[in-house]
Every structure is written in C-alpha cells, then in structure tokens.
C-alpha cells in the first residue's frame, strides 16, 4: 500500500512539473509576442513614428505644391507680360532704365 501511494505521488509530482513547464513556455511565448508587437521593426512604436513622419511629409508636400503653383503663375506671367519682367528685374536685380536713379534706404536698427 505504501508503495502504491509513493508511485501515485511520484506520478502526480511529474504531471505538476510538466504542467509548470507548459505554463512557463506559454508565459514566455506571450511575452515574446507582446515584445514583437510593440518593439519590433514593424511594431506599434515604429508604426506611430512612421505615422508622424508621414504627416510631416504630407505637410511638406502640400507646401511644395503650393510653391509650384506660384512658380507656374510666375512662368506664365514672364512669358506673356513684359511689365512683370521689368518689375522682377527692378526688384530682384536692382536694374533700372538709363535715365533712372535707384535710391535704397536701410531700416533703422
């Protein structure tokens, strides 16, 4: 009878040990999955960083498209309007007609 109880207790302890191994393995697997979801190359943290970068790029793209639109208007004006060419030459390059004088004023500091 003592022998039988000893074998039974040994079997129960072996089952408990196996069950502990399964639980440890399961917990380790869950921790690995959670780590990969948040901190891996394609994890949640990287996703948030890429979303912010996408928004910054979208804003920069909108700004550049607006600038392109302005440049297209300038190109159209330069090709059709001689007064616009004269205005740009005066403002950007400081050019003047032969009988004109240019006065430049500096702002007070």
Secondary structure by P-SEA (a helix, b strand, c coil): caaaaaaaaaaaaaaaaaaaaaaaaaaaaaaaaaaaaccccccaaaaaaaaaaaaaaaaaaaaaaaaaaaaaaaaaaaaccaaaaaaaaacccccccccbbbbbbbccc
